[in-house]
Amino acid sequence: MSEVGSEKALRARLEELPRTIWWEAASSGDRPAVCLIDQTRLPFREDVRRCHTLEDVEGAIQSLALRGAPVLGVAAALALALWSENESGETDVDAWLVGLDIAAARIAQVRPTAVNLAWGAERMRAFAHTLDGVLDERKAAILDFALRLVDEDEAVNRALGAKGAELLKPQARVLTHCNTGSLATVFFGTALGVVYSAYDQGRVSQVWVCETRPLNQGGRLTTWELMRAGIPCTLIADDAAASLMAAGEVDAVLVGADRICANGDAANKIGTLALAIAANHYHVPFYVCAPLSTFDATLKDGSQIPIERRASSELQGFGASGVVVPDSRLIATVLSAVTGKGKRSFKLKEGHRASIERVTGGYAFDTWLRTTPQKTRVYNPAFDVTPASLISSFVTETGVYAPHELESV
């Protein structure tokens, strides 16, 4: 183990992180399923969501139970295998291929900005059209292909992490935005994958984590990952990033991407552009860490990237999920009575929402509380585009490239 920058480099406890998505074969009469960690419930509940249909996977992606560009590509592939196993009623090859094409086009449009979703669907669709043999053999082959993409994703992420770690000086203080870790991939991560690799070499001493409004993926997910992995991290408000750079407290900014154009313009979580502008002003290296599957050579520049708009409710209030444990017999009795017939939802004024149900170890609650006046108008893009001129380098599984080098890639 390398010991760059310290007498004894520590190792990230990656064994504490769950895998984000996996295939569950049929058992005990149940159909096959695509299983995933429900990220809307983290950090307090590590619920597993089981999807049995293409629509189930689409719902998980739309609700952000599953999010992160690389893992969406794998999810698209697994969703098509799931459709083939559980929903395809076709008995001849040609009809099955037509149905698969329709399913691929459908899932590719669930979140339009992340190119990996369409990439994964197209890889599966194109592979299916190359196959020979009877229908059952082809179904087995596309499932095997999807499972290979699962393994491929982790290998790509680990290679990317190793390349990126070399960019950081010993004991670097890095700043990151949104969640680009294991939860955004099958396992390991992109920008956080660089952190994991670099930490093992003594190249990271501190990670500044932007909260990432409005859904707080940094505050909820990235801090959860880093603390589990044993890596020192500090949560900051998004607005505090520029002042940290001004004070000389940031040695590098590491972010991911959802789509990178031919000229190097990159779409990522809203707020990334502001970070890039601040980093450029204060001469802090700004690295975009993404697999080659995130590059879209069909788009000339960032003006052509479709930007997803999210629901107004994400800014009009906030949601929370957690498990509460009563501290007295009286409260336990009351909650048991409320949840005696299963999950209980409450009608509340001002648009607030709440529900509670009994789970192992306590009572799980889900709430949404309005924090703005009724009928507040909202503009809520999920992504912004950072021009290539503000990006120091792109970190990929095959190497590190300056924006002007992308044409060779």
C-alpha positions as CSV (number, residue, x, y, z in Angstrom):
1,M,0.0,0.0,0.0
2,S,1.3,3.4,-1.0
3,E,2.1,5.9,1.8
4,V,2.3,9.1,-0.1
5,G,2.0,12.2,2.1
6,S,1.8,10.4,5.5
7,E,3.8,8.1,7.7
8,K,1.1,5.5,7.3
9,A,-1.6,5.9,4.8
10,L,-5.1,4.8,5.8
11,R,-7.4,2.7,3.7
12,A,-11.0,3.6,2.9
13,R,-13.5,1.1,4.5
14,L,-15.3,0.4,1.2
15,E,-16.6,-2.9,2.6
16,E,-19.0,-0.7,4.7
17,L,-20.7,0.5,1.5
18,P,-23.6,-1.5,-0.1
19,R,-23.8,-2.3,-3.8
20,T,-26.3,0.0,-5.4
21,I,-28.1,-2.3,-7.9
22,W,-28.1,-6.0,-8.6
23,W,-30.1,-8.8,-10.3
24,E,-32.1,-11.2,-8.2
25,A,-32.9,-14.5,-9.9
26,A,-36.4,-16.0,-9.6
27,S,-36.9,-18.0,-6.4
28,S,-39.7,-19.6,-4.4
29,G,-42.1,-18.9,-7.2
30,D,-41.3,-15.2,-7.4
31,R,-40.3,-13.5,-10.6
32,P,-36.8,-12.2,-11.2
33,A,-36.2,-8.7,-9.9
34,V,-33.8,-5.7,-10.2
35,C,-32.9,-4.8,-6.7
36,L,-31.6,-1.4,-5.6
37,I,-30.9,0.7,-2.6
38,D,-33.7,3.3,-2.3
39,Q,-31.7,6.5,-2.1
40,T,-34.7,8.6,-1.2
41,R,-34.7,6.9,2.2
42,L,-31.0,7.4,3.0
43,P,-29.2,8.1,5.3
44,F,-31.6,6.8,8.0
45,R,-33.2,3.9,6.2
46,E,-31.4,1.4,4.0
47,D,-34.4,0.1,2.2
48,V,-34.1,-2.3,-0.7
49,R,-36.5,-1.6,-3.6
50,R,-37.4,-4.6,-5.7
51,C,-38.5,-3.9,-9.3
52,H,-40.3,-6.6,-11.3
53,T,-41.3,-4.6,-14.4
54,L,-39.8,-2.0,-16.7
55,E,-42.2,0.5,-15.2
56,D,-40.9,-0.2,-11.7
57,V,-37.4,0.6,-12.8
58,E,-38.6,3.8,-14.6
59,G,-40.4,4.8,-11.4
60,A,-37.3,4.3,-9.3
61,I,-35.2,6.4,-11.7
62,Q,-37.8,9.2,-12.0
63,S,-38.2,9.4,-8.2
64,L,-34.4,9.4,-7.7
65,A,-34.5,6.2,-5.7
66,L,-31.8,5.4,-8.2
67,R,-29.7,8.2,-9.5
68,G,-26.2,8.8,-10.8
69,A,-25.2,8.8,-14.5
70,P,-23.1,5.6,-14.6
71,V,-25.5,3.4,-12.7
72,L,-28.4,4.6,-14.9
73,G,-26.7,3.0,-17.9
74,V,-26.5,-0.3,-16.1
75,A,-30.1,0.1,-14.8
76,A,-31.3,0.6,-18.4
77,A,-29.7,-2.7,-19.4
78,L,-31.0,-4.6,-16.4
79,A,-34.5,-3.1,-17.0
80,L,-34.6,-4.4,-20.6
81,A,-33.5,-7.9,-19.3
82,L,-36.3,-7.6,-16.8
83,W,-38.8,-6.8,-19.4
84,S,-37.6,-9.7,-21.5
85,E,-37.9,-12.1,-18.6
86,N,-41.1,-10.9,-16.9
87,E,-43.2,-9.0,-19.4
88,S,-42.4,-10.1,-23.0
89,G,-45.2,-12.3,-24.2
90,E,-43.9,-12.6,-27.7
91,T,-43.4,-16.1,-29.0
92,D,-41.3,-15.3,-32.1
93,V,-38.0,-13.5,-32.4
94,D,-39.1,-10.6,-34.7
95,A,-41.9,-9.6,-32.4
96,W,-39.6,-9.8,-29.3
97,L,-37.1,-7.6,-31.0
98,V,-39.8,-5.0,-31.9
99,G,-40.9,-5.0,-28.2
100,L,-37.4,-4.7,-27.0
101,D,-36.8,-1.7,-29.3
102,I,-39.9,0.0,-27.9
103,A,-38.9,-0.7,-24.3
104,A,-35.4,0.7,-25.0
105,A,-36.7,3.9,-26.4
106,R,-39.1,4.2,-23.5
107,I,-36.5,3.9,-20.7
108,A,-34.0,6.1,-22.5
109,Q,-36.3,9.1,-22.2
110,V,-37.0,8.8,-18.4
111,R,-34.3,11.4,-17.6
112,P,-33.2,13.2,-20.7
113,T,-29.9,14.8,-19.6
114,A,-28.0,11.7,-18.5
115,V,-26.7,10.2,-21.7
116,N,-25.7,7.0,-19.9
117,L,-29.3,6.0,-19.7
118,A,-29.7,6.0,-23.5
119,W,-26.2,4.5,-23.8
120,G,-27.1,1.4,-21.7
121,A,-30.4,0.9,-23.5
122,E,-28.8,1.2,-26.9
123,R,-26.0,-1.2,-26.0
124,M,-28.6,-3.8,-25.0
125,R,-30.8,-3.2,-28.0
126,A,-27.9,-3.3,-30.5
127,F,-26.5,-6.5,-28.9
128,A,-29.9,-8.2,-29.1
129,H,-30.1,-7.5,-32.9
130,T,-26.8,-9.3,-33.4
131,L,-27.9,-12.6,-31.8
132,D,-28.8,-15.9,-33.5
133,G,-30.7,-18.8,-32.1
134,V,-34.1,-19.5,-30.7
135,L,-35.9,-16.9,-28.5
136,D,-35.1,-18.5,-25.2
137,E,-31.4,-18.5,-26.1
138,R,-31.5,-14.9,-27.0
139,K,-33.3,-14.0,-23.8
140,A,-30.6,-15.7,-21.8
141,A,-27.9,-14.0,-23.8
142,I,-29.2,-10.5,-23.2
143,L,-29.5,-11.2,-19.5
144,D,-25.9,-12.4,-19.5
145,F,-24.8,-9.2,-21.4
146,A,-26.6,-7.0,-18.8
147,L,-24.8,-8.8,-16.0
148,R,-21.5,-8.2,-17.7
149,L,-22.3,-4.5,-17.8
150,V,-22.7,-4.7,-14.0
151,D,-19.2,-6.0,-13.6
152,E,-17.8,-3.7,-16.3
153,D,-19.1,-0.6,-14.4
154,E,-17.1,-1.4,-11.2
155,A,-13.9,-2.1,-13.2
156,V,-14.3,1.1,-15.1
157,N,-14.8,3.1,-11.9
158,R,-11.8,1.6,-10.2
159,A,-9.6,2.4,-13.2
160,L,-10.9,5.9,-13.3
161,G,-10.2,6.4,-9.6
162,A,-6.6,5.2,-10.0
163,K,-6.0,7.7,-12.9
164,G,-7.5,10.6,-11.0
165,A,-5.7,9.9,-7.7
166,E,-2.4,10.8,-9.5
167,L,-3.6,14.4,-10.0
168,L,-3.8,15.1,-6.3
169,K,-0.9,16.3,-4.1
170,P,-0.2,14.7,-0.8
171,Q,-2.8,15.5,1.9
172,A,-5.0,17.4,-0.5
173,R,-8.2,19.1,0.6
174,V,-10.8,18.4,-2.1
175,L,-14.3,19.8,-2.7
176,T,-17.1,17.8,-4.3
177,H,-20.7,18.4,-5.4
178,C,-23.7,16.2,-5.4
179,N,-23.0,12.4,-5.0
180,T,-20.5,10.8,-7.3
181,G,-19.6,7.8,-5.1
182,S,-20.6,4.2,-4.9
183,L,-24.3,5.2,-4.8
184,A,-24.0,6.8,-8.3
185,T,-22.5,3.7,-9.8
186,V,-22.8,-0.1,-9.4
187,F,-20.0,0.2,-6.9
188,F,-17.0,2.5,-6.1
189,G,-17.8,5.8,-7.8
190,T,-16.4,8.4,-10.2
191,A,-15.2,11.7,-8.5
192,L,-15.6,10.0,-5.1
193,G,-13.8,7.0,-6.6
194,V,-10.9,9.3,-7.1
195,V,-11.1,10.3,-3.5
196,Y,-11.2,6.6,-2.4
197,S,-8.2,5.7,-4.4
198,A,-6.3,8.9,-3.4
199,Y,-7.1,8.4,0.3
200,D,-5.5,5.0,0.3
201,Q,-2.3,6.7,-1.0
202,G,-2.3,9.5,1.6
203,R,-3.3,12.0,-1.0
204,V,-6.6,13.2,0.7
205,S,-6.8,14.7,4.1
206,Q,-10.2,16.4,3.9
207,V,-13.3,16.4,1.7
208,W,-15.5,19.5,1.6
209,V,-19.0,18.3,0.7
210,C,-21.5,20.8,-0.8
211,E,-25.0,20.1,0.5
212,T,-26.3,20.2,-3.1
213,R,-29.7,21.8,-2.9
214,P,-32.6,21.3,-3.4
215,L,-32.5,17.5,-2.6
216,N,-29.3,17.5,-0.6
217,Q,-27.6,14.6,-2.3
218,G,-24.3,15.9,-0.8
219,G,-25.6,16.3,2.7
220,R,-27.6,13.0,2.7
221,L,-25.6,10.7,0.5
222,T,-22.0,11.8,0.1
223,T,-21.5,12.4,3.8
224,W,-23.1,9.0,4.5
225,E,-20.7,7.3,2.1
226,L,-17.5,9.2,3.3
227,M,-18.3,8.6,7.0
228,R,-18.9,5.0,6.4
229,A,-15.7,4.7,4.5
230,G,-13.8,6.5,7.3
231,I,-12.7,9.5,5.3
232,P,-12.7,12.9,7.0
233,C,-15.4,15.2,5.5
234,T,-17.1,18.4,6.4
235,L,-20.5,19.5,5.1
236,I,-20.9,23.0,3.8
237,A,-23.7,25.1,2.4
238,D,-23.4,25.4,-1.4
239,D,-22.9,29.1,-1.0
240,A,-19.8,28.6,1.2
241,A,-17.7,27.0,-1.5
242,A,-16.3,30.2,-3.0
243,S,-15.3,31.6,0.3
244,L,-13.4,28.4,1.1
245,M,-11.5,28.7,-2.2
246,A,-10.8,32.4,-1.4
247,A,-9.3,31.4,1.9
248,G,-7.0,28.8,0.3
249,E,-8.7,25.9,1.9
250,V,-9.4,23.9,-1.3
251,D,-6.7,22.2,-3.4
252,A,-8.9,20.7,-6.1
253,V,-12.6,20.4,-7.1
254,L,-13.8,17.0,-8.2
255,V,-17.2,16.6,-9.8
256,G,-19.0,14.1,-12.0
257,A,-21.0,14.6,-15.2
258,D,-24.2,13.4,-16.8
259,R,-23.2,14.3,-20.4
260,I,-20.0,15.7,-22.0
261,C,-20.2,17.2,-25.5
262,A,-17.6,16.8,-28.3
263,N,-16.1,20.2,-27.4
264,G,-15.8,19.4,-23.6
265,D,-18.9,21.3,-22.3
266,A,-20.2,19.2,-19.5
267,A,-23.7,18.9,-17.9
268,N,-23.8,18.1,-14.2
269,K,-25.9,18.8,-11.1
270,I,-27.2,22.3,-10.8
271,G,-24.6,24.4,-9.0
272,T,-21.6,22.9,-10.8
273,L,-21.2,25.9,-13.1
274,A,-20.9,28.3,-10.1
275,L,-18.2,26.1,-8.6
276,A,-16.3,26.1,-11.9
277,I,-16.4,29.9,-12.1
278,A,-15.2,30.2,-8.5
279,A,-12.4,27.6,-9.0
280,N,-11.2,29.4,-12.2
281,H,-11.1,32.7,-10.4
282,Y,-9.1,31.4,-7.5
283,H,-6.9,29.1,-9.6
284,V,-8.1,25.9,-8.1
285,P,-7.9,22.9,-10.4
286,F,-11.4,21.8,-11.6
287,Y,-11.6,18.1,-12.6
288,V,-14.6,16.4,-14.3
289,C,-14.5,12.7,-13.5
290,A,-16.6,10.5,-15.8
291,P,-16.4,7.2,-17.7
292,L,-16.2,7.3,-21.5
293,S,-19.9,6.3,-21.6
294,T,-20.8,9.8,-20.5
295,F,-19.2,11.4,-23.5
296,D,-21.6,12.3,-26.3
297,A,-19.8,13.0,-29.6
298,T,-23.1,13.6,-31.4
299,L,-23.6,16.9,-29.6
300,K,-21.3,19.7,-30.7
301,D,-21.5,21.8,-27.6
302,G,-23.5,22.4,-24.4
303,S,-26.2,24.4,-26.0
304,Q,-27.6,21.1,-27.4
305,I,-27.9,19.3,-24.1
306,P,-31.5,18.8,-23.0
307,I,-31.8,20.0,-19.4
308,E,-34.3,18.2,-17.2
309,R,-36.8,20.3,-15.2
310,R,-37.8,18.9,-11.8
311,A,-41.0,19.2,-9.8
312,S,-41.8,22.6,-8.1
313,S,-42.3,20.7,-4.8
314,E,-38.5,20.1,-4.5
315,L,-38.1,23.9,-3.9
316,Q,-41.4,24.7,-2.3
317,G,-40.6,22.5,0.7
318,F,-38.6,19.6,1.9
319,G,-39.1,15.9,2.4
320,A,-37.6,13.6,5.1
321,S,-37.6,9.9,5.9
322,G,-36.5,8.2,9.0
323,V,-37.1,5.7,11.8
324,V,-38.2,6.9,15.2
325,V,-37.9,4.8,18.4
326,P,-40.2,5.7,21.3
327,D,-38.6,6.5,24.6
328,S,-41.6,5.6,26.7
329,R,-44.2,2.9,26.9
330,L,-47.0,5.5,26.5
331,I,-45.6,6.8,23.2
332,A,-45.0,3.2,22.0
333,T,-48.6,2.4,22.8
334,V,-50.0,5.4,20.9
335,L,-47.8,4.8,17.8
336,S,-48.8,1.1,17.8
337,A,-52.5,2.1,17.9
338,V,-52.0,4.5,15.0
339,T,-50.2,1.9,12.9
340,G,-52.1,-1.1,14.0
341,K,-53.7,-1.6,10.5
342,G,-50.6,-0.9,8.6
343,K,-49.2,2.3,7.0
344,R,-51.2,5.4,8.1
345,S,-51.2,8.6,6.0
346,F,-52.4,11.9,7.3
347,K,-54.3,14.7,5.6
348,L,-52.7,18.1,6.6
349,K,-53.3,21.7,5.8
350,E,-51.0,23.9,3.6
351,G,-50.1,20.9,1.5
352,H,-48.0,19.2,4.1
353,R,-47.9,15.4,3.9
354,A,-47.0,12.7,6.4
355,S,-47.2,8.9,6.8
356,I,-46.0,6.4,9.4
357,E,-45.7,2.7,9.6
358,R,-44.4,0.0,11.9
359,V,-41.0,-1.4,10.9
360,T,-38.4,-3.6,12.6
361,G,-36.8,-1.5,15.3
362,G,-39.3,1.3,15.4
363,Y,-41.7,3.4,13.3
364,A,-40.8,4.7,9.8
365,F,-42.0,8.1,8.8
366,D,-42.1,10.0,5.5
367,T,-43.0,13.7,5.5
368,W,-43.1,16.6,3.1
369,L,-43.3,20.1,4.7
370,R,-44.0,23.3,2.8
371,T,-41.6,26.1,3.5
372,T,-42.8,28.6,0.9
373,P,-46.0,30.5,0.4
374,Q,-48.8,28.7,-1.5
375,K,-48.5,29.1,-5.3
376,T,-44.9,30.2,-5.2
377,R,-43.5,30.1,-8.8
378,V,-40.5,27.8,-9.2
379,Y,-37.7,27.4,-11.7
380,N,-36.0,24.1,-10.9
381,P,-33.5,22.8,-13.5
382,A,-31.8,19.6,-12.4
383,F,-28.5,20.4,-14.2
384,D,-26.4,23.2,-15.6
385,V,-23.7,23.2,-18.2
386,T,-20.0,24.1,-17.5
387,P,-18.1,25.3,-20.5
388,A,-14.9,23.4,-21.4
389,S,-12.9,26.6,-20.9
390,L,-13.5,26.3,-17.1
391,I,-12.5,22.6,-16.9
392,S,-8.8,21.7,-16.1
393,S,-9.0,18.1,-17.1
394,F,-11.3,15.1,-17.7
395,V,-10.6,12.0,-15.7
396,T,-11.7,8.8,-17.4
397,E,-10.9,5.1,-17.2
398,T,-8.4,5.3,-20.0
399,G,-6.5,8.4,-18.8
400,V,-6.7,12.2,-18.0
401,Y,-7.4,14.5,-20.9
402,A,-7.4,18.3,-21.3
403,P,-10.5,19.6,-23.1
404,H,-8.5,20.2,-26.4
405,E,-7.4,16.5,-26.3
406,L,-11.0,15.1,-26.4
407,E,-11.1,14.8,-30.1
408,S,-8.4,12.1,-29.9
409,V,-10.4,10.2,-27.3
